[in-house]
Amino acid sequence: MLAEKGKYIFGVVKVGERGQIVIPKEAREVYDIKAGDNLLVLGDKKGMAVVKTEIFQDKIDEMLGED
């Protein structure tokens, strides 16, 4: 569901017994998330966000000392 241009509401997901969630198909398509992709979970006291690590890959490589 498109909330406003460039902002989305994908619905509600349920956390399973093992702490897993299913990312809705539409969200996977919008953000080009595929099986095997690495995701970074960020958060503060107000909430959390999940982003593909490739967005931060340069900084991650720098922190890990990789070229």
Chimera marker file (.cmm) of the C-alpha trace (Angstrom):
<marker_set name="trace">
<marker id="1" x="0.000" y="0.000" z="0.000" r="1" g="1" b="0" radius="0.5"/>
<marker id="2" x="1.404" y="3.389" z="-0.946" r="1" g="1" b="0" radius="0.5"/>
<marker id="3" x="1.019" y="5.888" z="1.915" r="1" g="1" b="0" radius="0.5"/>
<marker id="4" x="2.436" y="8.816" z="-0.051" r="1" g="1" b="0" radius="0.5"/>
<marker id="5" x="4.957" y="8.998" z="-2.851" r="1" g="1" b="0" radius="0.5"/>
<marker id="6" x="8.044" y="7.055" z="-1.794" r="1" g="1" b="0" radius="0.5"/>
<marker id="7" x="6.571" y="5.986" z="1.557" r="1" g="1" b="0" radius="0.5"/>
<marker id="8" x="4.977" y="2.597" z="2.073" r="1" g="1" b="0" radius="0.5"/>
<marker id="9" x="2.841" y="0.646" z="4.478" r="1" g="1" b="0" radius="0.5"/>
<marker id="10" x="3.320" y="-3.047" z="3.790" r="1" g="1" b="0" radius="0.5"/>
<marker id="11" x="1.029" y="-4.396" z="6.494" r="1" g="1" b="0" radius="0.5"/>
<marker id="12" x="1.502" y="-6.233" z="9.749" r="1" g="1" b="0" radius="0.5"/>
<marker id="13" x="3.801" y="-9.227" z="10.248" r="1" g="1" b="0" radius="0.5"/>
<marker id="14" x="3.853" y="-11.642" z="13.151" r="1" g="1" b="0" radius="0.5"/>
<marker id="15" x="7.015" y="-12.664" z="14.981" r="1" g="1" b="0" radius="0.5"/>
<marker id="16" x="7.367" y="-16.448" z="15.092" r="1" g="1" b="0" radius="0.5"/>
<marker id="17" x="8.521" y="-18.520" z="18.045" r="1" g="1" b="0" radius="0.5"/>
<marker id="18" x="12.130" y="-18.320" z="16.848" r="1" g="1" b="0" radius="0.5"/>
<marker id="19" x="11.988" y="-14.520" z="16.463" r="1" g="1" b="0" radius="0.5"/>
<marker id="20" x="11.601" y="-14.661" z="12.700" r="1" g="1" b="0" radius="0.5"/>
<marker id="21" x="9.408" y="-12.447" z="10.547" r="1" g="1" b="0" radius="0.5"/>
<marker id="22" x="8.415" y="-12.719" z="6.906" r="1" g="1" b="0" radius="0.5"/>
<marker id="23" x="9.109" y="-9.605" z="4.861" r="1" g="1" b="0" radius="0.5"/>
<marker id="24" x="6.032" y="-9.039" z="2.685" r="1" g="1" b="0" radius="0.5"/>
<marker id="25" x="6.474" y="-9.821" z="-1.020" r="1" g="1" b="0" radius="0.5"/>
<marker id="26" x="5.717" y="-6.248" z="-2.083" r="1" g="1" b="0" radius="0.5"/>
<marker id="27" x="8.417" y="-4.917" z="0.275" r="1" g="1" b="0" radius="0.5"/>
<marker id="28" x="10.932" y="-7.458" z="-1.064" r="1" g="1" b="0" radius="0.5"/>
<marker id="29" x="10.116" y="-6.339" z="-4.597" r="1" g="1" b="0" radius="0.5"/>
<marker id="30" x="10.309" y="-2.600" z="-3.830" r="1" g="1" b="0" radius="0.5"/>
<marker id="31" x="13.667" y="-2.976" z="-2.048" r="1" g="1" b="0" radius="0.5"/>
<marker id="32" x="15.006" y="-5.806" z="-4.249" r="1" g="1" b="0" radius="0.5"/>
<marker id="33" x="15.510" y="-8.134" z="-1.287" r="1" g="1" b="0" radius="0.5"/>
<marker id="34" x="16.349" y="-11.678" z="-2.278" r="1" g="1" b="0" radius="0.5"/>
<marker id="35" x="17.140" y="-14.901" z="-0.411" r="1" g="1" b="0" radius="0.5"/>
<marker id="36" x="20.695" y="-14.728" z="0.911" r="1" g="1" b="0" radius="0.5"/>
<marker id="37" x="20.821" y="-10.910" z="1.116" r="1" g="1" b="0" radius="0.5"/>
<marker id="38" x="22.296" y="-9.469" z="4.294" r="1" g="1" b="0" radius="0.5"/>
<marker id="39" x="20.120" y="-7.051" z="6.233" r="1" g="1" b="0" radius="0.5"/>
<marker id="40" x="21.130" y="-4.676" z="9.003" r="1" g="1" b="0" radius="0.5"/>
<marker id="41" x="18.734" y="-4.179" z="11.915" r="1" g="1" b="0" radius="0.5"/>
<marker id="42" x="18.955" y="-0.698" z="13.447" r="1" g="1" b="0" radius="0.5"/>
<marker id="43" x="17.004" y="0.668" z="16.362" r="1" g="1" b="0" radius="0.5"/>
<marker id="44" x="16.520" y="2.956" z="19.273" r="1" g="1" b="0" radius="0.5"/>
<marker id="45" x="13.990" y="3.079" z="22.111" r="1" g="1" b="0" radius="0.5"/>
<marker id="46" x="11.239" y="4.204" z="19.725" r="1" g="1" b="0" radius="0.5"/>
<marker id="47" x="11.507" y="1.478" z="17.119" r="1" g="1" b="0" radius="0.5"/>
<marker id="48" x="13.650" y="-0.332" z="14.617" r="1" g="1" b="0" radius="0.5"/>
<marker id="49" x="14.412" y="-0.463" z="10.911" r="1" g="1" b="0" radius="0.5"/>
<marker id="50" x="15.780" y="-3.091" z="8.562" r="1" g="1" b="0" radius="0.5"/>
<marker id="51" x="18.018" y="-2.075" z="5.651" r="1" g="1" b="0" radius="0.5"/>
<marker id="52" x="20.125" y="-3.896" z="3.108" r="1" g="1" b="0" radius="0.5"/>
<marker id="53" x="23.753" y="-3.872" z="4.190" r="1" g="1" b="0" radius="0.5"/>
<marker id="54" x="24.890" y="-2.782" z="0.727" r="1" g="1" b="0" radius="0.5"/>
<marker id="55" x="23.610" y="0.702" z="1.597" r="1" g="1" b="0" radius="0.5"/>
<marker id="56" x="26.295" y="0.832" z="4.281" r="1" g="1" b="0" radius="0.5"/>
<marker id="57" x="28.820" y="-1.497" z="2.614" r="1" g="1" b="0" radius="0.5"/>
<marker id="58" x="31.596" y="1.107" z="2.250" r="1" g="1" b="0" radius="0.5"/>
<marker id="59" x="31.426" y="1.991" z="5.954" r="1" g="1" b="0" radius="0.5"/>
<marker id="60" x="31.157" y="-1.659" z="6.980" r="1" g="1" b="0" radius="0.5"/>
<marker id="61" x="34.232" y="-2.505" z="4.895" r="1" g="1" b="0" radius="0.5"/>
<marker id="62" x="36.088" y="0.439" z="6.426" r="1" g="1" b="0" radius="0.5"/>
<marker id="63" x="35.218" y="-0.682" z="9.967" r="1" g="1" b="0" radius="0.5"/>
<marker id="64" x="36.290" y="-4.245" z="9.222" r="1" g="1" b="0" radius="0.5"/>
<marker id="65" x="39.518" y="-3.050" z="7.595" r="1" g="1" b="0" radius="0.5"/>
<marker id="66" x="38.617" y="-4.464" z="4.186" r="1" g="1" b="0" radius="0.5"/>
<marker id="67" x="39.487" y="-2.740" z="0.925" r="1" g="1" b="0" radius="0.5"/>
<link id1="1" id2="2" r="1" g="1" b="0" radius="0.2"/>
<link id1="2" id2="3" r="1" g="1" b="0" radius="0.2"/>
<link id1="3" id2="4" r="1" g="1" b="0" radius="0.2"/>
<link id1="4" id2="5" r="1" g="1" b="0" radius="0.2"/>
<link id1="5" id2="6" r="1" g="1" b="0" radius="0.2"/>
<link id1="6" id2="7" r="1" g="1" b="0" radius="0.2"/>
<link id1="7" id2="8" r="1" g="1" b="0" radius="0.2"/>
<link id1="8" id2="9" r="1" g="1" b="0" radius="0.2"/>
<link id1="9" id2="10" r="1" g="1" b="0" radius="0.2"/>
<link id1="10" id2="11" r="1" g="1" b="0" radius="0.2"/>
<link id1="11" id2="12" r="1" g="1" b="0" radius="0.2"/>
<link id1="12" id2="13" r="1" g="1" b="0" radius="0.2"/>
<link id1="13" id2="14" r="1" g="1" b="0" radius="0.2"/>
<link id1="14" id2="15" r="1" g="1" b="0" radius="0.2"/>
<link id1="15" id2="16" r="1" g="1" b="0" radius="0.2"/>
<link id1="16" id2="17" r="1" g="1" b="0" radius="0.2"/>
<link id1="17" id2="18" r="1" g="1" b="0" radius="0.2"/>
<link id1="18" id2="19" r="1" g="1" b="0" radius="0.2"/>
<link id1="19" id2="20" r="1" g="1" b="0" radius="0.2"/>
<link id1="20" id2="21" r="1" g="1" b="0" radius="0.2"/>
<link id1="21" id2="22" r="1" g="1" b="0" radius="0.2"/>
<link id1="22" id2="23" r="1" g="1" b="0" radius="0.2"/>
<link id1="23" id2="24" r="1" g="1" b="0" radius="0.2"/>
<link id1="24" id2="25" r="1" g="1" b="0" radius="0.2"/>
<link id1="25" id2="26" r="1" g="1" b="0" radius="0.2"/>
<link id1="26" id2="27" r="1" g="1" b="0" radius="0.2"/>
<link id1="27" id2="28" r="1" g="1" b="0" radius="0.2"/>
<link id1="28" id2="29" r="1" g="1" b="0" radius="0.2"/>
<link id1="29" id2="30" r="1" g="1" b="0" radius="0.2"/>
<link id1="30" id2="31" r="1" g="1" b="0" radius="0.2"/>
<link id1="31" id2="32" r="1" g="1" b="0" radius="0.2"/>
<link id1="32" id2="33" r="1" g="1" b="0" radius="0.2"/>
<link id1="33" id2="34" r="1" g="1" b="0" radius="0.2"/>
<link id1="34" id2="35" r="1" g="1" b="0" radius="0.2"/>
<link id1="35" id2="36" r="1" g="1" b="0" radius="0.2"/>
<link id1="36" id2="37" r="1" g="1" b="0" radius="0.2"/>
<link id1="37" id2="38" r="1" g="1" b="0" radius="0.2"/>
<link id1="38" id2="39" r="1" g="1" b="0" radius="0.2"/>
<link id1="39" id2="40" r="1" g="1" b="0" radius="0.2"/>
<link id1="40" id2="41" r="1" g="1" b="0" radius="0.2"/>
<link id1="41" id2="42" r="1" g="1" b="0" radius="0.2"/>
<link id1="42" id2="43" r="1" g="1" b="0" radius="0.2"/>
<link id1="43" id2="44" r="1" g="1" b="0" radius="0.2"/>
<link id1="44" id2="45" r="1" g="1" b="0" radius="0.2"/>
<link id1="45" id2="46" r="1" g="1" b="0" radius="0.2"/>
<link id1="46" id2="47" r="1" g="1" b="0" radius="0.2"/>
<link id1="47" id2="48" r="1" g="1" b="0" radius="0.2"/>
<link id1="48" id2="49" r="1" g="1" b="0" radius="0.2"/>
<link id1="49" id2="50" r="1" g="1" b="0" radius="0.2"/>
<link id1="50" id2="51" r="1" g="1" b="0" radius="0.2"/>
<link id1="51" id2="52" r="1" g="1" b="0" radius="0.2"/>
<link id1="52" id2="53" r="1" g="1" b="0" radius="0.2"/>
<link id1="53" id2="54" r="1" g="1" b="0" radius="0.2"/>
<link id1="54" id2="55" r="1" g="1" b="0" radius="0.2"/>
<link id1="55" id2="56" r="1" g="1" b="0" radius="0.2"/>
<link id1="56" id2="57" r="1" g="1" b="0" radius="0.2"/>
<link id1="57" id2="58" r="1" g="1" b="0" radius="0.2"/>
<link id1="58" id2="59" r="1" g="1" b="0" radius="0.2"/>
<link id1="59" id2="60" r="1" g="1" b="0" radius="0.2"/>
<link id1="60" id2="61" r="1" g="1" b="0" radius="0.2"/>
<link id1="61" id2="62" r="1" g="1" b="0" radius="0.2"/>
<link id1="62" id2="63" r="1" g="1" b="0" radius="0.2"/>
<link id1="63" id2="64" r="1" g="1" b="0" radius="0.2"/>
<link id1="64" id2="65" r="1" g="1" b="0" radius="0.2"/>
<link id1="65" id2="66" r="1" g="1" b="0" radius="0.2"/>
<link id1="66" id2="67" r="1" g="1" b="0" radius="0.2"/>
</marker_set>
